[in-house]
Amino acid sequence: MSRLLITALALAASTITFDVTAAGNAEAGKKRAYTCTGCHGIPGYKNTYPMYSVPRIAGQSETYLVNALNAYKKGERKHPTMAAQAQSFSDQDFADIAAYLSTAK
Amino acid sequence: MRHLPLLSALALIALAPTAIAAGDAAAGKAKSTVCAACHGPDGNKPIDANTPKLAGQYEDYLAKVLRDYRSGARANAIMGAQAAALKDQDIDDLAAYYATQQGDLKEIPHK
């Protein structure tokens, strides 16, 4: 019984640790997001083939941004430039970038 | 030169679909009730951080995304089901509505 309890506590602790690790640091994210401004920082900037406006992502919902970056990394969302960008970042980078973008003033 | 009237008529026909396809923000607002349940009344107050803000997003981007959800090019269980019911005009109207709402979305600041 006590072993079960310890296992349960250990699992709970590991879950908590994971959440803390995944929390985004906006200051770190600002440095990581420098490249993003090349397209997402220019008003009216257009994606080509097909042609459409590059979305505004500053002020966007934090978890949505993390999910979007993960989807590009895994290939679930298809966009050559975004897929290439997402490959170079870790889960922590994604969390940091999303923390910065969602609160960017 | 005697083909000018014909050419003019053809030009008008070519332009007509563009005019029809343009989104009507007021019509979009009327169609946005279902969207508001998750994205918020004006598309700027979503129910959770998992749901994107739409207010002030680019109109052509919103229209593209809705078409991608409808075709399945972008896979999402909820949005796929919602977009399946939309006609091109509905998509253009909704995109026009949300693009003209005031919200938090903006370009990444250069500072």
Backbone of each chain as ProteinMPNN parsed JSONL, in Angstrom:
{"seq_chain_A": "MSRLLITALALAASTITFDVTAAGNAEAGKKRAYTCTGCHGIPGYKNTYPMYSVPRIAGQSETYLVNALNAYKKGERKHPTMAAQAQSFSDQDFADIAAYLSTAK", "coords_chain_A": {"N_chain_A": [[0.835, -1.211, 0.0], [1.905, 1.206, 0.87], [3.899, 1.41, -0.974], [2.474, 1.793, -3.27], [1.391, 4.252, -2.731], [3.677, 5.837, -2.647], [4.502, 5.579, -5.295], [2.377, 6.838, -6.529], [2.65, 9.41, -5.528], [5.138, 10.052, -6.557], [4.577, 10.044, -9.266], [2.774, 12.142, -9.341], [4.437, 14.208, -8.567], [6.242, 14.235, -10.693], [4.595, 15.037, -12.708], [3.953, 17.605, -11.913], [6.475, 18.778, -11.991], [6.961, 18.649, -14.723], [5.069, 20.454, -15.683], [6.02, 22.832, -14.607], [8.482, 23.038, -15.878], [7.616, 23.347, -18.495], [6.479, 25.797, -18.472], [6.349, 29.023, -19.893], [8.961, 31.415, -20.471], [8.867, 34.683, -20.908], [10.834, 36.582, -21.379], [13.068, 35.125, -22.271], [11.828, 34.098, -24.482], [11.476, 36.301, -26.109], [13.988, 36.754, -27.242], [14.263, 34.411, -28.722], [12.237, 34.819, -30.523], [13.057, 36.591, -32.38], [13.657, 35.986, -35.078], [11.112, 35.491, -36.025], [9.982, 37.962, -36.43], [10.774, 38.742, -38.924], [8.874, 38.012, -40.805], [6.36, 38.018, -39.45], [6.369, 40.448, -38.299], [5.938, 42.477, -39.99], [3.66, 44.69, -41.199], [1.007, 43.714, -43.281], [2.5, 41.908, -44.724], [3.073, 39.385, -47.176], [2.418, 35.922, -47.715], [3.631, 33.803, -50.281], [2.525, 31.86, -53.101], [0.529, 29.72, -51.994], [-0.859, 33.076, -52.326], [-1.35, 34.993, -49.531], [-2.108, 36.909, -46.578], [0.375, 37.02, -44.082], [-0.232, 35.781, -40.89], [-1.252, 37.805, -38.043], [0.362, 37.404, -35.039], [1.214, 38.295, -32.58], [-0.075, 38.881, -29.361], [-1.735, 36.763, -29.5], [-3.499, 33.78, -28.327], [-1.886, 31.909, -25.794], [-1.488, 29.022, -25.456], [-2.514, 28.134, -27.844], [-0.586, 29.068, -29.636], [1.647, 27.505, -28.896], [0.656, 24.975, -29.555], [0.345, 25.322, -32.317], [3.002, 25.665, -33.175], [4.059, 23.174, -32.441], [2.518, 21.557, -34.131], [3.461, 22.315, -36.645], [6.09, 21.437, -36.385], [5.775, 18.681, -36.181], [4.697, 18.185, -38.612], [1.998, 18.17, -38.955], [0.666, 20.477, -39.498], [1.071, 22.046, -42.502], [3.579, 23.882, -43.834], [6.225, 25.054, -45.513], [8.225, 26.994, -44.663], [7.536, 27.509, -41.971], [7.669, 24.934, -40.93], [10.382, 24.387, -41.166], [11.434, 26.352, -39.467], [10.313, 25.559, -37.006], [11.568, 23.14, -36.516], [14.004, 23.714, -35.378], [13.616, 24.334, -32.76], [13.12, 23.65, -29.242], [10.783, 22.082, -26.884], [10.749, 23.739, -24.68], [11.624, 26.13, -25.819], [9.445, 26.666, -27.503], [7.455, 27.118, -25.562], [8.535, 29.378, -24.356], [8.602, 31.232, -26.487], [5.861, 31.424, -27.054], [4.976, 32.479, -24.644], [6.137, 34.984, -24.749], [5.08, 36.101, -27.2], [2.292, 36.07, -26.731], [1.984, 37.991, -24.847], [3.172, 40.221, -25.839], [3.697, 43.662, -26.183]], "CA_chain_A": [[0.0, 0.0, 0.0], [2.756, 2.391, 0.95], [4.636, 1.51, -2.232], [1.532, 2.376, -4.217], [1.29, 5.677, -2.389], [4.924, 6.489, -3.084], [4.447, 5.638, -6.758], [1.398, 7.87, -6.887], [3.251, 10.715, -5.212], [6.221, 10.28, -7.51], [3.934, 10.402, -10.534], [2.22, 13.487, -9.175], [5.581, 15.13, -8.538], [6.811, 14.335, -12.038], [3.647, 15.828, -13.496], [4.115, 18.998, -11.496], [7.766, 19.216, -12.511], [6.812, 18.85, -16.154], [4.332, 21.697, -15.901], [6.898, 23.953, -14.278], [9.481, 23.109, -16.944], [6.993, 23.77, -19.742], [6.011, 27.176, -18.371], [7.155, 29.872, -20.758], [9.659, 32.594, -19.982], [8.675, 35.665, -21.973], [12.106, 37.277, -21.659], [13.833, 34.214, -23.131], [11.074, 33.962, -25.724], [11.683, 37.492, -26.938], [15.221, 36.525, -28.021], [13.968, 33.337, -29.682], [11.228, 35.265, -31.499], [13.632, 37.612, -33.274], [13.493, 35.532, -36.472], [9.693, 35.548, -36.383], [9.605, 39.315, -36.853], [11.094, 38.885, -40.346], [7.607, 37.912, -41.555], [5.206, 38.343, -38.61], [6.509, 41.79, -37.745], [5.77, 43.449, -41.073], [2.236, 44.823, -41.536], [0.615, 43.446, -44.66], [3.441, 40.996, -45.394], [2.312, 38.324, -47.843], [2.924, 34.612, -48.089], [3.426, 33.606, -51.715], [2.245, 30.472, -53.568], [-0.465, 30.708, -52.441], [-0.74, 34.435, -51.796], [-2.273, 35.411, -48.462], [-1.412, 37.683, -45.559], [0.984, 36.317, -42.947], [-1.103, 36.149, -39.767], [-0.805, 38.524, -36.848], [0.457, 36.415, -33.959], [1.419, 38.948, -31.284], [-1.356, 39.013, -28.678], [-2.529, 35.538, -29.709], [-3.634, 32.88, -27.177], [-0.59, 31.275, -25.537], [-1.456, 27.581, -25.74], [-2.744, 27.988, -29.289], [0.704, 29.269, -30.302], [2.46, 26.301, -28.637], [0.085, 23.9, -30.37], [0.634, 25.592, -33.733], [4.423, 25.377, -33.41], [4.201, 21.711, -32.399], [1.895, 20.98, -35.329], [4.4, 22.536, -37.754], [7.268, 20.591, -36.149], [5.396, 17.292, -36.459], [4.211, 18.068, -39.98], [0.534, 18.117, -38.997], [0.333, 21.687, -40.259], [2.067, 22.058, -43.567], [4.053, 25.154, -44.366], [7.665, 24.788, -45.569], [9.03, 27.894, -43.839], [7.236, 27.297, -40.561], [8.175, 23.612, -40.553], [11.835, 24.521, -41.008], [11.679, 27.127, -38.24], [9.902, 24.805, -35.815], [12.516, 22.047, -36.273], [15.187, 24.137, -34.637], [13.259, 24.729, -31.4], [12.713, 22.642, -28.255], [9.502, 22.354, -26.224], [10.94, 24.921, -23.827], [11.653, 27.294, -26.719], [8.054, 26.924, -27.911], [6.764, 27.714, -24.413], [9.078, 30.729, -24.163], [8.142, 32.056, -27.61], [4.418, 31.663, -26.868], [4.822, 33.379, -23.486], [6.477, 36.339, -25.227], [4.146, 36.606, -28.216], [0.937, 36.273, -26.202], [1.967, 39.169, -23.974], [3.953, 41.291, -26.476], [2.979, 44.941, -26.247]], "C_chain_A": [[0.861, 1.249, 0.0], [3.543, 2.569, -0.358], [3.761, 2.17, -3.31], [1.441, 3.885, -4.008], [2.514, 6.447, -2.882], [4.934, 6.65, -4.606], [3.527, 6.77, -7.204], [1.973, 9.258, -6.661], [4.352, 11.061, -6.213], [5.658, 10.717, -8.858], [3.4, 11.831, -10.48], [3.334, 14.516, -9.238], [6.147, 15.324, -9.942], [5.903, 15.168, -12.939], [3.826, 17.312, -13.199], [5.411, 19.569, -12.081], [7.669, 19.539, -13.999], [6.125, 20.181, -16.442], [5.217, 22.919, -15.651], [7.916, 24.153, -15.401], [8.88, 23.708, -18.212], [6.493, 25.212, -19.689], [6.935, 28.097, -19.162], [7.774, 31.056, -20.045], [9.655, 33.633, -21.109], [9.974, 36.369, -22.36], [12.986, 36.436, -22.587], [13.161, 34.099, -24.497], [11.278, 35.129, -26.67], [12.925, 37.326, -27.813], [14.978, 35.483, -29.107], [13.075, 33.837, -30.819], [11.771, 36.296, -32.485], [13.41, 37.252, -34.743], [12.049, 35.695, -36.94], [9.31, 36.915, -36.954], [9.876, 39.552, -38.344], [9.868, 38.778, -41.238], [6.429, 38.427, -40.724], [5.305, 39.729, -37.978], [6.296, 42.88, -38.776], [4.298, 43.543, -41.461], [1.977, 44.567, -43.026], [1.54, 42.512, -45.419], [2.691, 39.781, -45.943], [3.104, 37.028, -47.976], [2.704, 34.483, -49.605], [3.253, 32.127, -52.029], [1.725, 29.593, -52.447], [-0.26, 32.049, -51.734], [-1.805, 34.685, -50.73], [-1.448, 36.129, -47.398], [-0.845, 36.775, -44.475], [0.226, 36.742, -41.69], [-0.42, 36.989, -38.689], [-0.769, 37.51, -35.705], [0.816, 37.026, -32.612], [0.045, 39.189, -30.661], [-2.226, 37.777, -28.784], [-2.521, 34.67, -28.436], [-2.384, 32.007, -27.031], [-0.545, 29.791, -25.918], [-1.688, 27.3, -27.219], [-1.428, 28.114, -30.047], [1.612, 28.056, -30.116], [1.966, 25.154, -29.516], [0.41, 24.086, -31.858], [2.086, 25.243, -34.055], [4.68, 23.872, -33.404], [3.644, 21.051, -33.656], [2.786, 21.165, -36.553], [5.601, 21.601, -37.615], [6.976, 19.145, -36.529], [4.913, 17.094, -37.895], [2.701, 17.973, -40.088], [-0.035, 19.368, -39.674], [1.443, 21.858, -41.255], [2.361, 23.472, -44.057], [5.575, 25.066, -44.341], [8.504, 25.676, -44.645], [8.803, 27.641, -42.355], [7.726, 25.934, -40.077], [9.674, 23.681, -40.287], [12.176, 25.279, -39.727], [11.433, 26.283, -36.998], [10.898, 23.692, -35.486], [13.637, 22.451, -35.332], [14.89, 24.464, -33.171], [12.815, 23.553, -30.534], [11.333, 22.997, -27.694], [9.603, 23.614, -25.355], [10.972, 26.201, -24.663], [10.237, 27.672, -27.145], [7.3, 27.636, -26.786], [7.219, 29.155, -24.208], [8.564, 31.69, -25.246], [6.665, 32.422, -27.435], [4.17, 32.615, -25.706], [5.119, 34.815, -23.91], [5.399, 36.882, -26.168], [2.778, 36.938, -27.627], [0.846, 37.532, -25.35], [2.676, 40.37, -24.606], [3.122, 42.561, -26.608], [3.47, 45.744, -27.434]], "O_chain_A": [[0.616, 2.206, -0.734], [3.818, 3.687, -0.794], [4.223, 2.968, -4.125], [1.418, 4.673, -4.954], [2.41, 7.537, -3.444], [5.313, 7.693, -5.137], [3.841, 7.541, -8.11], [1.81, 10.159, -7.484], [4.479, 12.203, -6.654], [6.179, 11.625, -9.505], [3.547, 12.613, -11.419], [3.199, 15.56, -9.877], [6.491, 16.44, -10.332], [6.369, 15.901, -13.811], [3.846, 18.152, -14.099], [5.439, 20.687, -12.595], [8.204, 20.54, -14.476], [6.541, 20.934, -17.323], [5.164, 23.904, -16.388], [8.181, 25.279, -15.822], [9.535, 24.474, -18.918], [6.127, 25.787, -20.714], [8.157, 27.963, -19.103], [7.183, 31.627, -19.128], [10.342, 33.482, -22.119], [10.184, 36.707, -23.525], [13.568, 36.942, -23.547], [13.828, 34.013, -25.529], [11.255, 34.962, -27.889], [12.92, 37.71, -28.982], [15.416, 35.635, -30.247], [13.151, 33.337, -31.941], [11.031, 36.811, -33.323], [13.026, 38.099, -35.55], [11.795, 35.998, -38.106], [8.449, 37.026, -37.827], [9.287, 40.445, -38.954], [9.822, 39.385, -42.308], [5.596, 39.182, -41.227], [4.43, 40.134, -37.214], [6.453, 44.065, -38.481], [3.739, 42.584, -41.994], [2.64, 45.129, -43.898], [1.387, 42.337, -46.628], [1.808, 39.224, -45.29], [4.291, 37.033, -48.302], [1.719, 34.989, -50.143], [3.765, 31.26, -51.321], [2.485, 28.746, -51.978], [0.407, 32.142, -50.704], [-3.003, 34.599, -50.997], [-0.229, 35.968, -47.334], [-1.525, 35.861, -44.009], [0.059, 37.937, -41.447], [0.786, 36.901, -38.457], [-1.764, 36.836, -35.439], [0.732, 36.341, -31.592], [-0.881, 39.64, -31.334], [-3.325, 37.735, -28.23], [-1.645, 34.812, -27.583], [-1.888, 31.442, -28.006], [0.36, 29.366, -26.637], [-1.134, 26.354, -27.778], [-1.175, 27.362, -30.989], [2.273, 27.623, -31.06], [2.76, 24.452, -30.142], [0.712, 23.122, -32.561], [2.371, 24.609, -35.07], [5.416, 23.354, -34.243], [4.228, 20.102, -34.18], [2.863, 20.28, -37.404], [6.074, 21.04, -38.603], [7.814, 18.466, -37.122], [4.741, 15.96, -38.341], [2.167, 17.725, -41.169], [-1.075, 19.319, -40.332], [2.622, 21.821, -40.9], [1.501, 24.153, -44.617], [6.166, 25.009, -43.262], [9.381, 25.187, -43.933], [9.753, 27.567, -41.576], [8.152, 25.801, -38.93], [10.173, 23.114, -39.315], [13.089, 24.899, -38.994], [12.231, 26.285, -36.061], [11.062, 23.333, -34.321], [14.156, 21.627, -34.58], [15.796, 24.828, -32.421], [12.219, 22.593, -31.021], [10.785, 24.061, -27.983], [8.684, 24.432, -25.301], [10.417, 27.226, -24.266], [9.874, 28.848, -27.149], [6.601, 28.622, -27.018], [6.412, 30.04, -23.924], [8.148, 32.81, -24.952], [6.267, 33.569, -27.638], [3.272, 33.456, -25.763], [4.439, 35.749, -23.485], [4.875, 37.977, -25.963], [2.175, 37.954, -27.973], [-0.24, 38.077, -25.153], [2.773, 41.426, -23.98], [1.988, 42.531, -27.086], [2.993, 46.855, -27.667]]}, "seq_chain_B": "MRHLPLLSALALIALAPTAIAAGDAAAGKAKSTVCAACHGPDGNKPIDANTPKLAGQYEDYLAKVLRDYRSGARANAIMGAQAAALKDQDIDDLAAYYATQQGDLKEIPHK", "coords_chain_B": {"N_chain_B": [[-11.771, 46.117, -83.527], [-14.503, 46.227, -83.618], [-15.028, 44.276, -81.868], [-15.055, 45.325, -79.416], [-17.395, 45.828, -77.719], [-18.03, 43.176, -77.061], [-15.709, 42.35, -75.762], [-15.801, 44.068, -73.595], [-18.058, 43.125, -72.302], [-17.195, 40.575, -71.598], [-15.16, 41.253, -69.846], [-16.61, 42.355, -67.768], [-18.004, 40.115, -66.894], [-15.878, 38.63, -65.98], [-15.093, 40.156, -63.824], [-17.27, 40.068, -62.16], [-17.538, 37.684, -60.419], [-15.624, 38.243, -58.451], [-16.654, 40.46, -57.168], [-18.954, 39.368, -56.053], [-17.858, 37.489, -54.343], [-16.641, 38.918, -52.327], [-16.371, 39.581, -48.862], [-19.022, 40.241, -46.536], [-19.212, 42.078, -43.794], [-21.312, 42.614, -41.98], [-23.165, 40.633, -42.574], [-21.564, 38.521, -41.906], [-21.337, 38.816, -39.15], [-23.892, 38.104, -38.338], [-23.758, 35.434, -38.88], [-22.016, 34.466, -37.061], [-22.623, 33.409, -34.585], [-22.284, 30.735, -33.646], [-19.51, 30.507, -33.704], [-18.809, 32.338, -31.766], [-19.261, 31.053, -29.388], [-16.953, 29.71, -28.646], [-14.799, 31.362, -29.484], [-15.367, 33.771, -28.381], [-17.511, 36.72, -27.977], [-16.776, 38.848, -29.738], [-14.717, 37.712, -30.97], [-12.387, 38.11, -29.669], [-12.128, 37.253, -27.097], [-11.486, 34.399, -26.297], [-12.59, 31.152, -25.004], [-10.596, 29.709, -23.744], [-6.959, 29.365, -23.442], [-6.223, 27.771, -25.447], [-7.674, 28.278, -27.622], [-7.789, 30.254, -30.5], [-7.564, 33.861, -30.869], [-9.537, 35.86, -33.013], [-10.284, 38.366, -33.737], [-9.411, 41.196, -35.567], [-7.596, 39.848, -37.103], [-5.997, 39.126, -40.268], [-8.112, 39.403, -43.065], [-7.941, 37.84, -45.45], [-6.329, 35.789, -44.571], [-7.888, 34.559, -42.568], [-9.976, 33.636, -44.179], [-8.616, 31.815, -45.789], [-7.776, 29.932, -43.881], [-10.224, 28.912, -42.937], [-11.118, 27.698, -45.274], [-9.143, 25.78, -45.536], [-9.653, 24.205, -43.284], [-12.141, 23.274, -44.023], [-11.568, 21.751, -46.293], [-9.954, 19.885, -45.212], [-7.253, 20.133, -45.375], [-6.073, 21.404, -43.297], [-6.138, 19.834, -40.323], [-8.541, 19.47, -37.863], [-10.669, 18.48, -35.392], [-12.93, 19.851, -34.3], [-13.046, 22.32, -35.752], [-13.03, 21.364, -38.337], [-15.499, 20.099, -38.533], [-17.191, 22.291, -38.115], [-16.529, 23.982, -40.276], [-17.251, 22.462, -42.434], [-19.894, 22.888, -42.979], [-20.011, 25.342, -44.117], [-20.525, 27.659, -46.777], [-18.752, 29.174, -49.573], [-19.4, 31.913, -49.583], [-20.262, 32.263, -46.94], [-17.876, 31.825, -45.553], [-16.312, 33.952, -46.521], [-17.812, 36.105, -45.557], [-17.682, 35.723, -42.758], [-14.932, 35.97, -42.381], [-14.588, 38.637, -43.145], [-16.06, 39.883, -41.138], [-14.684, 39.194, -38.679], [-12.155, 40.212, -39.207], [-12.57, 42.903, -39.084], [-13.057, 43.49, -36.467], [-12.09, 44.926, -33.326], [-9.175, 44.065, -31.551], [-6.694, 42.147, -29.669], [-4.736, 41.202, -31.369], [-1.769, 41.691, -33.27], [1.066, 42.861, -35.268], [4.325, 41.507, -34.554], [6.093, 43.428, -32.269], [8.847, 45.644, -33.047], [11.074, 45.939, -31.016]], "CA_chain_B": [[-12.427, 47.218, -82.804], [-15.934, 45.912, -83.462], [-15.157, 43.317, -80.768], [-14.964, 46.02, -78.127], [-18.53, 45.536, -76.817], [-17.919, 41.799, -76.582], [-14.619, 42.318, -74.783], [-16.277, 44.742, -72.382], [-18.98, 42.215, -71.633], [-16.384, 39.517, -70.993], [-14.451, 41.836, -68.71], [-17.591, 42.487, -66.686], [-18.262, 38.77, -66.374], [-14.686, 38.227, -65.233], [-15.051, 40.907, -62.572], [-18.451, 39.792, -61.344], [-17.35, 36.748, -59.297], [-14.846, 38.895, -57.4], [-17.567, 41.311, -56.421], [-19.864, 38.513, -55.289], [-17.115, 36.741, -53.34], [-16.163, 39.774, -51.249], [-17.09, 39.334, -47.624], [-19.904, 41.254, -45.966], [-18.988, 41.965, -42.356], [-22.588, 42.573, -41.253], [-23.692, 39.283, -42.767], [-20.69, 37.637, -41.144], [-21.698, 38.913, -37.731], [-25.115, 37.317, -38.153], [-23.418, 34.01, -39.0], [-20.901, 34.16, -36.154], [-23.113, 32.984, -33.269], [-21.655, 29.476, -33.244], [-18.078, 30.803, -33.495], [-18.674, 33.118, -30.538], [-19.312, 30.149, -28.24], [-15.571, 29.401, -28.247], [-13.843, 32.449, -29.769], [-15.805, 34.986, -27.696], [-18.526, 37.475, -28.715], [-16.192, 39.636, -30.826], [-13.544, 36.99, -31.457], [-11.168, 38.535, -28.953], [-12.129, 36.704, -25.738], [-11.763, 32.963, -26.395], [-12.904, 30.496, -23.731], [-9.359, 29.249, -23.104], [-5.724, 29.746, -24.145], [-6.086, 26.823, -26.549], [-8.525, 28.769, -28.716], [-7.2, 31.498, -30.996], [-8.303, 35.103, -31.082], [-9.793, 36.102, -34.435], [-10.532, 39.804, -33.958], [-8.29, 41.949, -36.111], [-6.726, 39.012, -37.95], [-6.148, 39.46, -41.683], [-9.304, 38.811, -43.682], [-7.617, 36.764, -46.403], [-5.787, 34.654, -43.804], [-9.034, 33.875, -41.954], [-10.705, 32.942, -45.241], [-7.792, 30.679, -46.191], [-7.79, 28.929, -42.815], [-11.532, 28.253, -42.935], [-11.166, 26.796, -46.437], [-8.26, 24.643, -45.231], [-10.388, 23.325, -42.353], [-13.237, 22.651, -44.771], [-11.027, 20.735, -47.212], [-9.174, 18.908, -44.468], [-5.825, 20.444, -45.494], [-5.704, 21.614, -41.901], [-6.983, 18.878, -39.605], [-8.972, 19.801, -36.505], [-11.983, 17.837, -35.282], [-14.004, 20.828, -34.082], [-13.133, 23.278, -36.855], [-13.376, 20.625, -39.547], [-16.949, 19.9, -38.511], [-17.839, 23.592, -38.279], [-16.294, 24.533, -41.606], [-17.887, 21.61, -43.443], [-21.23, 23.402, -43.278], [-19.925, 26.705, -44.648], [-20.346, 27.937, -48.204], [-17.712, 30.179, -49.816], [-19.879, 33.231, -49.157], [-20.248, 32.281, -45.468], [-16.475, 31.965, -45.143], [-15.868, 35.323, -46.814], [-18.528, 37.009, -44.647], [-17.116, 35.561, -41.415], [-13.576, 36.541, -42.409], [-14.746, 40.096, -43.174], [-16.532, 40.309, -39.81], [-13.644, 39.12, -37.642], [-11.028, 41.083, -39.564], [-12.909, 44.298, -38.789], [-13.249, 43.676, -35.029], [-10.918, 45.385, -32.586], [-8.703, 43.037, -30.641], [-5.305, 42.18, -29.199], [-3.781, 40.737, -32.377], [-0.987, 42.698, -33.99], [2.381, 42.41, -35.703], [5.309, 41.452, -33.48], [6.762, 44.742, -32.196], [10.302, 45.687, -33.268], [11.76, 46.682, -29.929]], "C_chain_B": [[-13.915, 46.933, -82.638], [-16.143, 44.874, -82.363], [-15.183, 43.991, -79.401], [-16.155, 45.739, -77.203], [-18.439, 44.135, -76.226], [-16.857, 41.697, -75.492], [-15.058, 42.96, -73.469], [-17.185, 43.831, -71.578], [-18.211, 41.1, -70.918], [-15.649, 40.019, -69.755], [-15.384, 41.954, -67.509], [-17.886, 41.134, -66.05], [-17.09, 38.312, -65.51], [-14.632, 38.916, -63.878], [-16.167, 40.498, -61.61], [-18.202, 38.816, -60.187], [-16.584, 37.354, -58.141], [-15.763, 39.732, -56.518], [-18.482, 40.469, -55.527], [-19.121, 37.854, -54.117], [-16.639, 37.604, -52.178], [-17.019, 39.591, -50.009], [-17.892, 40.53, -47.16], [-19.841, 41.098, -44.448], [-20.294, 41.869, -41.558], [-23.233, 41.197, -41.37], [-22.867, 38.279, -41.966], [-21.021, 37.642, -39.67], [-22.916, 38.045, -37.431], [-24.833, 35.819, -38.182], [-22.43, 33.544, -37.928], [-21.323, 33.626, -34.788], [-22.411, 31.728, -32.772], [-20.176, 29.701, -32.906], [-17.855, 31.44, -32.127], [-18.65, 32.233, -29.3], [-17.907, 29.805, -27.753], [-14.629, 30.594, -28.402], [-14.216, 33.76, -29.078], [-16.72, 35.814, -28.577], [-17.962, 38.275, -29.892], [-14.956, 38.957, -31.405], [-12.255, 37.379, -30.771], [-11.086, 37.98, -27.537], [-12.457, 35.209, -25.789], [-11.935, 32.318, -25.011], [-11.673, 29.968, -23.018], [-8.154, 29.611, -23.984], [-5.444, 28.842, -25.337], [-6.776, 27.327, -27.819], [-8.014, 30.119, -29.208], [-8.158, 32.687, -31.001], [-8.417, 35.316, -32.59], [-9.912, 37.586, -34.751], [-9.279, 40.494, -34.459], [-7.292, 41.118, -36.9], [-6.951, 39.403, -39.415], [-7.304, 38.675, -42.308], [-8.947, 37.641, -44.6], [-7.009, 35.555, -45.697], [-6.928, 33.852, -43.173], [-9.787, 33.051, -42.998], [-9.931, 31.7, -45.704], [-7.879, 29.558, -45.152], [-9.125, 28.173, -42.8], [-11.663, 27.285, -44.117], [-10.278, 25.58, -46.208], [-8.918, 23.672, -44.251], [-11.464, 22.564, -43.116], [-12.729, 21.525, -45.672], [-10.299, 19.621, -46.478], [-7.677, 19.127, -44.585], [-5.25, 20.776, -44.124], [-6.682, 20.792, -41.067], [-7.271, 19.362, -38.193], [-10.415, 19.329, -36.385], [-13.108, 18.869, -35.185], [-14.157, 21.731, -35.307], [-13.464, 22.593, -38.187], [-14.881, 20.455, -39.658], [-17.688, 21.215, -38.734], [-17.732, 24.082, -39.724], [-16.986, 23.733, -42.704], [-19.228, 22.175, -43.883], [-21.197, 24.754, -43.982], [-19.778, 26.746, -46.164], [-19.251, 28.996, -48.357], [-18.139, 31.556, -49.307], [-19.881, 33.352, -47.629], [-18.831, 32.528, -44.959], [-16.005, 33.398, -45.359], [-16.544, 36.341, -45.882], [-17.936, 36.939, -43.24], [-15.719, 36.18, -41.339], [-13.645, 38.066, -42.387], [-15.161, 40.615, -41.803], [-15.386, 40.321, -38.794], [-12.457, 40.036, -37.935], [-11.296, 42.533, -39.171], [-13.207, 44.534, -37.309], [-11.943, 44.15, -34.379], [-10.487, 44.298, -31.615], [-7.241, 43.196, -30.295], [-4.291, 41.864, -30.296], [-3.072, 41.891, -33.071], [0.306, 42.066, -34.492], [3.311, 42.347, -34.483], [6.049, 42.792, -33.447], [8.272, 44.619, -32.421], [10.954, 46.507, -32.163], [12.212, 45.718, -28.873]], "O_chain_B": [[-14.524, 47.339, -81.649], [-17.276, 44.609, -81.962], [-15.314, 43.333, -78.369], [-15.956, 45.442, -76.025], [-18.73, 43.925, -75.049], [-17.056, 41.062, -74.456], [-14.74, 42.474, -72.384], [-17.103, 43.763, -70.352], [-18.532, 40.731, -69.788], [-15.529, 39.312, -68.754], [-14.99, 41.684, -66.374], [-18.003, 41.018, -64.83], [-17.272, 37.697, -64.46], [-14.177, 38.329, -62.896], [-16.01, 40.578, -60.392], [-18.622, 39.099, -59.065], [-16.845, 37.031, -56.982], [-15.662, 39.714, -55.291], [-18.744, 40.831, -54.38], [-19.683, 37.683, -53.036], [-16.266, 37.066, -51.136], [-18.24, 39.463, -50.095], [-17.5, 41.68, -47.361], [-20.345, 40.125, -43.888], [-20.372, 41.13, -40.577], [-23.775, 40.665, -40.402], [-23.401, 37.314, -41.419], [-20.991, 36.601, -39.013], [-22.97, 37.348, -36.418], [-25.567, 35.028, -37.588], [-22.052, 32.373, -37.891], [-20.475, 33.411, -33.922], [-21.991, 31.66, -31.616], [-19.663, 29.145, -31.935], [-16.885, 31.149, -31.427], [-18.085, 32.613, -28.275], [-17.702, 29.626, -26.552], [-13.763, 30.818, -27.556], [-13.482, 34.744, -29.17], [-16.72, 35.643, -29.796], [-18.607, 38.368, -30.937], [-14.238, 39.537, -32.22], [-11.165, 37.029, -31.223], [-10.094, 38.201, -26.843], [-13.542, 34.788, -25.389], [-11.493, 32.856, -23.996], [-11.7, 29.793, -21.799], [-8.305, 30.092, -25.107], [-4.546, 29.108, -26.136], [-6.499, 26.867, -28.927], [-7.827, 31.035, -28.407], [-9.375, 32.54, -31.118], [-7.5, 34.99, -33.344], [-9.674, 38.014, -35.88], [-8.214, 40.39, -33.849], [-6.254, 41.629, -37.32], [-7.999, 39.955, -39.752], [-7.45, 37.469, -42.108], [-9.57, 36.581, -44.536], [-7.154, 34.425, -46.163], [-6.937, 32.623, -43.233], [-10.186, 31.915, -42.738], [-10.529, 30.659, -45.976], [-8.036, 28.387, -45.499], [-9.152, 26.95, -42.668], [-12.235, 26.203, -43.988], [-10.614, 24.474, -46.633], [-8.759, 22.457, -44.375], [-11.678, 21.373, -42.893], [-13.369, 20.481, -45.8], [-10.053, 18.551, -47.034], [-6.899, 18.398, -43.971], [-4.094, 20.472, -43.829], [-7.891, 21.021, -41.097], [-6.352, 19.631, -37.42], [-11.276, 19.724, -37.171], [-14.11, 18.777, -35.895], [-15.257, 21.89, -35.836], [-14.105, 23.186, -39.055], [-15.466, 20.639, -40.725], [-18.687, 21.257, -39.451], [-18.712, 24.535, -40.315], [-17.273, 24.263, -43.777], [-19.653, 21.97, -45.02], [-22.239, 25.26, -44.399], [-19.016, 25.981, -46.754], [-18.869, 29.64, -47.381], [-17.356, 32.272, -48.684], [-19.546, 34.404, -47.084], [-18.613, 33.334, -44.054], [-15.374, 33.989, -44.482], [-15.92, 37.319, -45.47], [-17.714, 37.969, -42.603], [-15.371, 36.833, -40.355], [-12.86, 38.716, -41.697], [-14.681, 41.655, -41.354], [-15.146, 41.33, -38.131], [-11.832, 40.568, -37.017], [-10.361, 43.303, -38.95], [-13.568, 45.646, -36.923], [-10.848, 43.815, -34.83], [-11.315, 43.685, -30.942], [-6.623, 44.223, -30.577], [-3.118, 42.215, -30.173], [-3.672, 42.911, -33.409], [0.61, 40.91, -34.196], [3.098, 43.055, -33.498], [6.571, 43.242, -34.467], [8.891, 43.627, -32.038], [11.339, 47.655, -32.382], [12.806, 46.129, -27.876]]}, "name": "protein", "num_of_chains": 2, "seq": "MSRLLITALALAASTITFDVTAAGNAEAGKKRAYTCTGCHGIPGYKNTYPMYSVPRIAGQSETYLVNALNAYKKGERKHPTMAAQAQSFSDQDFADIAAYLSTAKMRHLPLLSALALIALAPTAIAAGDAAAGKAKSTVCAACHGPDGNKPIDANTPKLAGQYEDYLAKVLRDYRSGARANAIMGAQAAALKDQDIDDLAAYYATQQGDLKEIPHK"}
